[in-house]
Amino acid sequence: MGKPLFYEILEKPATSCIIGICSAIWFYIQKKNIGYQHVGLSYETAIEGHHWRIITSAFSHVSVLHLVFNMSALWSLGVIEQLGHLGLGVSYYLQYTLVLVVLSGVLVLALYHLLIQRFKVEYFRRVTAVGYSCVVFGWMTILSVKQPSSKLDLFGFLSLPISFAPFESLIFTSIIVPQASFVGHLSGIIVGYAIAWGLINGMNNYWAVSMLGWIVVTFVFSLKRSGAYDFNFIDIESVTDSSLPSVRFLGTGRTLQMSTIAAEGVEVV
């Protein structure tokens, strides 16, 4: 018989907090009907100076299924917090979560730039990415290197060998979820290997706090510079066009009108 949930939460405090934050943000987005064009990351918005979306896009999710899939995988990966004997643990988890959030977002934009400018794939100019999968795939990769004998449990019944989980999940999600961001997931894997192989190292509590401070400063400065400084998250309503079709979600009784950006392309990560 497994441990009571309460004890598992105590053993995975950082993971539990992040799951709580992502769930609260998803609930807030749904309740306020905030359009994902306001929080998602795209090449065009980055050029316009909305670099703050590297952060907001990571913690926002498109649907409850998207949220559950990511948080289920993240919960399983919370075992990293209990592996202090391998040089991991809670501090390591928090420090490199910061690195994964920022660098995977930056790498997504760099790959979009390459695909647009070098290969002329204009699709990636306006596609908007949202979701925590970049970080999830990064931690899958780190755990696969640090403890290849581990298993990744999804939804309580699907168990994958962690050594193959990053690429298995990359292929699996690309097949069953047409909107899944291959570029976003691949970016998480690349940054994860860079961390696991020691190409990115030296993080400690001092550098983590310093990095967090710079993220906050850059976030606020980017909001102001991009003209989104007066962006009121309390009163905001999504921008919709009455000419666009509506989508009804069965079982919820809610009708969601497609936003312009959704019609152009949204990728979930």
C-alpha positions, -999 to 999 in steps of 0.1 A, spaced: 0 0 0 14 34 -9 20 63 15 -9 87 23 -9 117 -1 -1 140 28 32 123 35 41 123 -2 34 160 -4 58 165 25 85 145 7 80 166 -25 75 201 -12 89 220 -42 70 198 -67 38 201 -47 41 239 -47 47 241 -84 17 219 -91 -4 241 -69 8 273 -87 2 258 -122 -33 246 -111 -42 280 -95 -31 298 -127 -51 274 -149 -82 280 -127 -77 318 -128 -73 317 -166 -104 297 -170 -124 317 -145 -114 351 -160 -116 337 -196 -81 351 -203 -70 346 -239 -38 327 -244 -26 354 -267 -21 374 -235 2 349 -218 17 326 -245 51 328 -261 55 335 -298 82 348 -321 63 379 -331 55 389 -295 91 383 -285 103 407 -313 78 432 -300 95 431 -266 71 408 -247 100 387 -233 81 384 -200 60 357 -217 89 333 -213 78 331 -177 40 334 -181 38 309 -209 56 282 -189 30 282 -161 -1 285 -183 -20 256 -197 -46 253 -225 -69 227 -211 -75 206 -180 -62 176 -199 -30 195 -208 -26 205 -171 -33 170 -158 -8 154 -182 20 178 -173 14 177 -136 11 139 -135 45 136 -151 59 164 -128 46 146 -97 64 114 -108 96 134 -114 93 148 -78 115 118 -67 144 141 -77 138 160 -44 145 128 -25 178 120 -42 202 141 -22 227 113 -21 231 116 -59 238 154 -56 201 162 -64 176 171 -37 152 200 -30 178 228 -35 191 214 -67 155 209 -79 146 246 -73 178 260 -86 177 242 -119 140 246 -124 148 283 -127 174 275 -153 151 252 -172 122 277 -173 144 305 -187 168 287 -210 142 264 -225 121 294 -234 151 312 -248 160 281 -269 125 279 -282 127 314 -295 162 307 -310 149 276 -328 119 296 -341 143 322 -354 164 296 -372 133 279 -387 119 312 -399 150 330 -411 170 301 -424 144 276 -435 116 301 -443 90 282 -423 66 312 -416 43 290 -395 65 295 -365 63 333 -367 29 335 -351 24 301 -334 19 306 -296 33 281 -271 20 276 -236 27 249 -209 52 235 -185 63 206 -206 97 222 -214 106 219 -178 90 185 -174 110 171 -204 141 187 -190 137 169 -157 130 137 -174 163 140 -192 182 149 -161 168 120 -142 175 96 -171 212 105 -169 215 107 -131 194 76 -123 187 56 -154 172 27 -134 142 49 -124 107 46 -138 83 74 -149 48 68 -138 20 86 -157 -16 87 -144 -9 59 -120 -10 31 -145 15 39 -173 52 33 -164 81 41 -187 118 34 -182 132 68 -175 163 62 -197 140 63 -228 112 85 -213 122 118 -229 122 106 -264 93 81 -259 72 110 -245 84 133 -273 71 109 -300 40 98 -280 27 134 -274 35 144 -310 13 116 -323 -17 118 -299 -17 156 -294 -15 174 -328 -10 207 -311 19 195 -290 50 216 -295 78 194 -308 102 224 -307 92 232 -271 97 196 -259 129 192 -277 142 225 -262 136 211 -227 154 179 -236 184 198 -249 187 220 -218 182 189 -196 212 172 -212 233 203 -209 225 204 -171 229 166 -166 263 165 -184 276 194 -165 277 219 -194 255 241 -173 266 239 -136 277 259 -106 242 268 -94 239 273 -56 215 291 -34 233 325 -39 232 323 -77 196 310 -76 184 339 -55 204 363 -77 190 348 -109 154 350 -94 160 386 -86 172 394 -122 142 375 -136 118 396 -116 136 428 -126 137 418 -163 101 406 -161 89 440 -148 111 460 -172 99 439 -202 63 445 -192 69 482 -191 89 483 -223 65 462 -243 36 485 -234 20 458 -212 28 476 -180 -9 486 -175 -20 451 -183 -45 444 -155 -46 407 -147 -75 412 -124 -99 428 -149 -86 414 -182 -110 397 -206 -99 377 -236 -102 395 -270 -125 376 -293 -140 381 -327 -177 374 -332 -170 362 -367 -149 333 -353 -166 300 -345 -173 288 -310 -162 255 -295 -184 238 -269 -168 215 -244 -190 185 -236 -196 177 -200 -189 213 -189 -217 232 -205 -193 260 -213 -188 275 -247 -154 290 -255 -150 313 -284 -119 308 -304 -95 337 -302 -77 351 -333 -44 336 -321 -60 302 -316 -72 303 -351 -37 310 -363 -20 284 -342 -14 274 -306 11 248 -295 10 232 -260 42 224 -242 
